[in-house]
């Protein structure tokens, strides 16, 4: 029996795909993009903590087995080895789950990599609520944890297009990067919006007179769908500002968008409302002296989340398109 006040699960499979039925997808965009880049750059190596299949690094391991290192279920060893390889002139791409990098290996990332500003790229699957396997695997606080780490660039891609373009961009950046990863069959959305990923830059995907979504990660595809639905139903004219780089934040672009008068500003992120994009945007607005007509945040609650099927959980915690539309309609 479900607990009082909680919605019962309507589906049973703990699926790990965020793709909707019939949605265009690309298989393992990170793995294929890394292989393509590594063919041109012999310094690139790949490391995994026994999760290559689940971070799409198996594509790299199969294509370049002599440049792949399986570190076992030991995330601190993974990060330490990546730091050592970087010191020797290699460019490591180290992959694991986001919960393991942010919780188990935090000190190694801070002291071995970030303090020395080493050229290591940490690419982590299962960000936020992208798995139904409960708090042990749901990285709902990783952005909050890493935003406070000096020297670390943070990227949260929206879709396969973002991932494919982000891989060479973070490789060109000299210094440590933490990138959230959507894996498996990843939706393709942003190619319909004349979009190009630029590290450190936000992108206005569509404009709107009534509402401005400021979003990151998979929530960008959700708010784009919500904006289209709200326009079709006559609810509101909504714009979408995609912020794939959480740190450094593109404050200039965000403040310019927020300064447009009369709009409700809604941040949207696949992360706790504590310490993520919403609070970063709110802080930037206060420091910049910009006060929007209204400000709301869509994100995960400050709580350990339930296990279950992703569609049910996304409805429960407000990340589905239906939930986004309902919340904004209520605020308007």
N, C-alpha and C positions, 0 to 999 in steps of 0.2 A: 504494500500500500504506500502511495506517495505521501510525503510529509505535508502537513496542513499548509495551505497557501502556495504550494508548489505545483506547477503544471506537470501533469504526467507525460512521460515520454510517449511520442506517437510513432516513433520509428525505433528499430532495435539495433541496426548495424552502426558501429562506431566508425563511420566512413571518414577518411582523411582527405577527401577531395572537396574543394570549394566550388567546383564547376557546376553550373546549372545544367539541366537536361538540354541537350542540343547546342550548348555553348561551344564556340570555337576554342580549341585548346592546342597547346604544344607540349609534347612529352619532354621532360627533363631539360628545360631550357638552360638552367645553370650549367649542367654537365656538358652539354654540347657547346655552349658559348666558351667555356673554359678550355675545352679541347681545341677549338678553332684558334683561340688566342695563344695557347701553349705551343702550337705548331710554329708560331712566329717568334716565340720568346722562350728560349731554352732554360731560362732561370726559374720558370714557374714549376712548382712541385705541389702535389696534393697530399693532404693528410686527413685521416679519419679516425675516430674513436669507435671502431667497430660498427659504424653506421653509414658506410658508403652507399649502400642500396637505398637508404632512407633519407639521404641528402643529395641524391643524384650524382654523387662523386664516382659511383661505379662506372659511369660512362667514361670518365677520365682514366680510371684504373684499368679498364679494358683497352683503351686506346694507347695508353702510355704506362705500362706496368712498371717500367724501370724508374719512373718519376713519381710513383705512388707509395705512400708509407701508411701501413695499417698499424695504429698504435695500441689497439686493444681498448677495452672498456676502462680507460684511464684518462680523463679529460685534462687533468693537471699535467700529465706526461705529454699529452698532445700539444698543449700550449707551450710548454717548456721546449719541446723539440722544434716547434715552429719558430720560436725565438732564436734557438741556436742556428737553425738553417738560415734565417734572415741575416744573422751576424756573419755568416759565411758567404753572403752575396746572392742567395736564392730568394725567390719571392713565393713564400708558402701561402696556399689557400687551405686553411684548416676548417674542417666541417664537423659539426655535431648537432645535437638538439640545443635550442636556445636556452632551455632551463639548465642544462648541464654547463654551458659556457658561462652563464651569468651567476649561477649559484656555486657550483663545485670548483670552478677554475678562476673565479674572480681575482684572487690575489696574484695568481700567475699572470693573468692578463694585465693587471695594473703594474706589477713590479718588473716582470720580464719583458713586456711588450710596450705598454703605453708610456711608462716613465722614460724608456729609451727611445721612444718614437720609432720602433722597428717597423719595417715594411711587411707586415703580416696582415692578411685578410682573413677574418674569422666569419664564416658564412654558416648560418644556423637555421635549421628547419624547425617546424612546429612553433612559429611565433604566435603569441596571443592564444586565441581560441580557434586553433586549426586542428585540434585533435580532441576526441571525446574521452581520452583516457585519464581525465581528472587532473588535480593539482600537481601530481608528480611529473606530468609531461606538458602542462599548459604554462607557457612563458608569458604570463600576464603582466609581469613587472620588469622585464628586461630593459626596456627603454629608460625607465626611471633609474634603474641601477647604473646603466652605462652613460646616461647623459652627464652624470657628475664626474666621469673619468676624464682627466685632462688628456689632450692630444688625440683622442679617439673620435674618428668620423663615424656617423651612424646613418645607415641607409635602410629604408623600408619600402621595397618595390611593390607596385600594384599588381603586376601581371607578368606574363611571359615576355612581352615587349620590353617592359622596364628591366627585367632581369637580364635579357640578352644585351641590352645597351649599357647596363650598369657594370657588368663584368669587366669590359675593357676600360671603363672610366675609373673604377676603383683600382685597377691594376696600374693605371697611369699616375694615380695619386701616390706620392711618396710619404708613407706613414701608415699607421694602423687603421683598419676599417672593420667595423662590425656591421654585417649586412644580414637582415632577416631574409629568410628564403621560403618561397612557395615551391613545393616539389611535386613530382609526378605529372599528372595531366593538368597543366596550369592554363587558366583562361587567357585569351588574347582579346584585349579591349582597346588599348590606347592607340593602336594604329588607325582607328577611326577618327582620331582627334588631332591629326597632324602634329604628333608629339615626338619630342626627342629628349632623352634623359641627359641632364647636365648635373654633374655633382655639385651640390651646394645651391641649386636653383629650384624654385617652385615654378609651376606652370599653370596658367589659367586655361582650363580645358573648355569651359563654356561660361558665358557671363549670364547674369540674372539680376532683375531689378528688386526682387523681394527678399531673397535668401542667398547667402553665400556659404557654401560648404567649404571648409578648409580641412582637407583629408590627407591621409597617408595610407600606404599599404593596401591590403585588399579592400579597405573601406572606400577607397576611391572608386572602385568599380561598382560598389553598392550605392554610393550616393549619386553616381552618374545615372544609374538605373532609376533611382528614386526621383531625381530631378526630371527625367523624361516622363515618368508617371505623373508627377505633380503637375507638369505642364499640360499633359493630355487631359487630366481631370479638372483643370482649372483651379487647382489649389494654390499654386504659387509659381513664379518665374525664378528658378534657382540657378545660381552659378556654382562652378566647382573649381577650386584652386587646389591642385595636387602638390603635396609637399613630400617628395620621396627622400629628401635628405633632412633628417631630424636634427643633426648637428654636423656642421654649423647650420643654423637656421637662416633661411633667406628672409631676414627681417625686413629689408627694403620692399620686396615684392608683397609680403604679407601685410605690412602696414599700409601700403598704397591701396591694396584691395579692401582692407578694413575701413579706410577713410571714406569710401564711397557711402554717402549718407543714406539713411533710411532702411538699411538692410539688417535682417536678423543674421547674425554670424553663428554658424554651427560647426564646431570641430568634430571630426569623426575619426576614430582610430580603433584598431584591433589590439587594445591594450587597456590596462587600468586607467581610470580617469585621474589617478594619482601619479604625477610625475612624468606624463607623456606629452603628446603633441598639444593637447588642450591647454595644459598649464603653461607650456612653453609659449603658445600663442597669446594667452592671457597676459603673461609676464611681459612679452614684447610690446603688447598694446599699452599696458600701463606705463612702461618705461618710455614708450614713444609718444605718450600723451594722446593716444587715439582711443576714442570711446565709441564703439558701434552702437546702433539703436538697441540691440539686444545681443546677448551672448549665451550660448548653450553648448554643452558638451555631450557627444555620443561616444560611449566607450564602455568598458567593462567595469563592474562595481568593485569597490575595495573589499574583496572577499575571495576566499578559495571557492572555485567554481565547481559545479556538478560534473559528473561523468555522464556520457550519453551520446546520442546521435547528433552530429553537427547541425543539421537543419533545425532540430528541436532546440538545441542550445542557443543557436543564433537568434531564433525567435525569442527565447526566454530572456536573453541578455541584451537584446536591442540591436543586434548587428545585421539582421536580415533586411532586405529591401522593404518588406511590409512594415517592419518595426520602425525603420527610419522614417517612412512616410507618415506613419501614425504619430510618432513623436513630434515631428515638425508641424504637422497639422494642428496638434494640440497646443504647441507653443504660439502658433500664429493666431 
